[in-house]
């Protein structure tokens, strides 16, 4: 390690330890044991970069730098030795700090959900009705066999997983089950409809500019879940996986399907008397040293039958900061533009304000929006926070148009799930026989994780991935391509 202002003047043999996100070093292992540490660095606060030409890894903490030539690790928490010298020839792409066999060395394979999910379901038929569906109120007690708390994933070597994937698309990287929440991406997308009553109001608002305000606030409400869900990721849907959800309390029916695996593409459609909602999304996840950026390349569509409107908009960028730390944070930033494809009378621009790295949190999760007429004049302004609510003072009756529903008291113990999210995995007897075998609720690895059986979930995940590879090879040999069941 050196101060930023000093030049790099050579290499020295040192002993490194990476423990609980902190990298420490001394001259010998005995010095580490005695507590004689020459330097320490919180990896969660550093930016990591790889200089492949010089076979060097740099950890930049702002005021100081770590330059590492080669690191070798044998044990789980403490490395046996770390050597730094000009005579070493082994590439740092092969070894780094806590280096376990990397899942990044091979891309994710996919399988046809109707075959493999059904095959695995037959072995776990009795457990299909268990899970979060039994934990629907904040004061309920989980039944025997259910997870009483979220899985602690602080022991997962995220650094070893992400190292070889700096700047790459993480949607192709298989992650340990303990990093997941027991919902799939198809279910998470359906959470964007939790506040569909905003579209119900829009479909009965005659003024086109006020109508645009309600559509815009609906688009913002779809990000509210992120305020409590930055510790875990959803399961990546496999090719052919589906999810159906009929919400009589909200008046809509929803269906989603994973229609492509290279690139990963999810499609969904929801229908009600007051609106139609659909989107096809491809998410690109990229790792940038100490943050993960999630970029959506698809468009969201909404139609309102009473006025013949067809609205279309893009999505904001989502970024998870401090991925090596348990103090992770999540934010959305960027511009979202909403257009009515059937009438250019008005447009809307929404700005998700990027937080400042230095300063207070006064603008945390801030959102600002304007509705403009054809000439570009601002007719309505609204703003607030995507996790607290949106206020519009240019309506005839200035009001708070939307605020998120209260979280259950024990939300932190259940992956940060809202009441709405807890109901997404319900598998009650009245719908069990009506759902297709490809439905997400039948995924055995996801259901096992929901019950807190992490080792079994990981094992089942491995079995599924092996079946994916076999099926993909067979389809390639026959020259076949996957055909979506519900989308074209």
Secondary structure, 3 states (H helix, E strand, C coil): CEECCCCCCCCCCEEEEEECCEEEEECCHHHHHHCCCCEEEEHHHCEEEEECCCCEEEEECCCEEEEECEEECCCCCCCCEEECCCCCCCCCCCCCCCCCCCHHHCCCCCCCHHHHHHHHHHHHHHHCCCCHHHCCCCCCCCCCCCCCCCCCCCCCCHHHHHHHHECCEHHHCCCCHHHEEEEEHHHHHHHHHCCCHHHHHHCCCCCHHHHHHHHHHHHHHCCHHHHCCCCCEEECCCCCCEEEEEECCCCEEEEEEEEEECCEEEEEEEEECCCEEEEEECEEEEECCCEEEEEECCCEEEEECCCCEEEEECCCEEEEECCCCCCCEEEEEEEEEEEECCCCCEEEEEEECCCCCCCCCCCCCEEEEEEEECCCCEEEEEEEECCCEEEECCCCCCEEEECCCCCCCCHHHHCCCCHHHHCCCCCCHHHHCCCCCCEHHHCHHHHHHHCCCHHHHHHHHHHHHHHHHHHHHHHHHHCCCCCCCCCC
